[in-house]
Amino acid sequence: MRFFIGIMEIAGVDRTFSDDGLRALYSYLKREENREGKEVELDPDLMGSIYVEYEDFYEFQKDYPDFESFEELTNLKSKVGFTIFPVRSSRLDEDEPFIVDVEDVYEAM
């Protein structure tokens, strides 16, 4: 994890994620590696443009006002390939930080 965070810091991507957000992103990517059975390429610029951390749903809604409720967003999680995960806890909550794959958001709109 230290290597991952170090690379993200060198690339300047760490400025768009909290420390907890970087740890959550690392954990998510490791789970994906295990699930897929292949290593995820460490490309900080790409990761910084695909994955975005939001402090809460209301911050997310400023960028994506078409989403009227947190439930609308989290219901997309059941779609295959839609990526959203919490930063500090094990469950998503509208008042807590989360990371979302913005490419998935655009596809869902």
C-alpha positions as CSV (number, residue, x, y, z in Angstrom):
1,M,0.0,0.0,0.0
2,R,2.9,2.4,0.8
3,F,4.2,2.0,-2.7
4,F,0.8,2.7,-4.3
5,I,0.3,5.8,-2.1
6,G,3.9,7.0,-2.9
7,I,3.3,6.6,-6.7
8,M,0.0,8.5,-6.4
9,E,1.8,11.3,-4.4
10,I,4.6,11.6,-6.9
11,A,2.0,11.9,-9.7
12,G,0.1,14.5,-7.8
13,V,-3.0,12.5,-7.8
14,D,-3.1,12.3,-4.0
15,R,-4.3,15.9,-3.9
16,T,-7.7,14.7,-5.2
17,F,-8.1,12.0,-2.6
18,S,-8.0,12.0,1.1
19,D,-5.6,9.6,2.9
20,D,-8.6,7.4,3.6
21,G,-9.7,7.7,0.0
22,L,-6.3,6.5,-1.3
23,R,-6.4,3.5,1.1
24,A,-10.0,2.7,0.0
25,L,-9.0,2.9,-3.7
26,Y,-6.0,0.7,-3.1
27,S,-8.2,-1.9,-1.3
28,Y,-10.7,-1.8,-4.1
29,L,-8.0,-2.3,-6.8
30,K,-6.5,-5.2,-4.8
31,R,-10.0,-6.9,-4.6
32,E,-10.4,-6.4,-8.3
33,E,-7.0,-8.0,-8.9
34,N,-8.0,-11.0,-6.8
35,R,-11.4,-11.2,-8.5
36,E,-10.1,-10.9,-12.1
37,G,-6.9,-13.0,-11.4
38,K,-4.7,-10.4,-13.1
39,E,-2.7,-7.4,-11.9
40,V,-4.2,-3.9,-12.3
41,E,-1.9,-1.6,-14.1
42,L,-0.7,1.2,-11.9
43,D,-1.4,4.4,-13.9
44,P,-2.0,7.3,-11.5
45,D,-3.1,9.7,-14.1
46,L,-5.7,7.3,-15.5
47,M,-6.9,6.4,-12.0
48,G,-7.2,10.0,-11.0
49,S,-9.4,10.7,-14.0
50,I,-11.6,7.7,-13.6
51,Y,-12.1,7.5,-9.9
52,V,-13.3,10.5,-8.0
53,E,-13.8,10.8,-4.3
54,Y,-16.7,12.8,-3.0
55,E,-17.2,14.0,0.6
56,D,-20.9,13.1,0.5
57,F,-23.8,12.8,-1.9
58,Y,-24.4,16.5,-1.9
59,E,-21.0,17.2,-3.3
60,F,-21.5,14.6,-5.9
61,Q,-24.9,16.1,-6.8
62,K,-23.2,19.4,-7.6
63,D,-21.3,17.7,-10.5
64,Y,-24.3,15.4,-11.4
65,P,-27.5,17.2,-10.7
66,D,-29.5,14.7,-12.7
67,F,-29.2,12.3,-9.7
68,E,-32.0,13.4,-7.5
69,S,-31.4,10.9,-4.6
70,F,-28.6,8.9,-3.1
71,E,-30.8,5.8,-3.6
72,E,-30.9,6.4,-7.3
73,L,-27.1,6.4,-7.4
74,T,-26.6,3.4,-5.1
75,N,-29.2,1.4,-7.0
76,L,-26.9,1.5,-10.0
77,K,-24.4,-0.5,-7.9
78,S,-26.5,-3.6,-8.7
79,K,-25.7,-3.1,-12.4
80,V,-22.8,-5.1,-13.6
81,G,-19.7,-3.0,-13.9
82,F,-20.9,0.1,-11.9
83,T,-18.3,1.1,-9.4
84,I,-19.1,3.0,-6.2
85,F,-17.6,2.2,-2.8
86,P,-17.3,3.8,0.6
87,V,-14.2,5.5,1.9
88,R,-14.3,5.1,5.7
89,S,-16.9,2.4,6.4
90,S,-18.2,-0.8,5.0
91,R,-21.5,0.6,3.8
92,L,-22.5,3.5,1.6
93,D,-24.2,6.5,3.2
94,E,-25.2,9.8,1.7
95,D,-23.5,11.7,4.4
96,E,-20.2,9.8,4.2
97,P,-17.3,10.0,1.6
98,F,-17.3,7.6,-1.3
99,I,-15.4,6.9,-4.5
100,V,-17.2,6.5,-7.8
101,D,-16.0,5.5,-11.3
102,V,-17.2,8.6,-13.3
103,E,-17.1,6.7,-16.6
104,D,-19.8,4.5,-15.1
105,V,-21.8,7.5,-14.0
106,Y,-21.7,9.0,-17.5
107,E,-22.9,5.7,-19.0
108,A,-25.7,5.5,-16.5
109,M,-27.0,9.0,-17.4
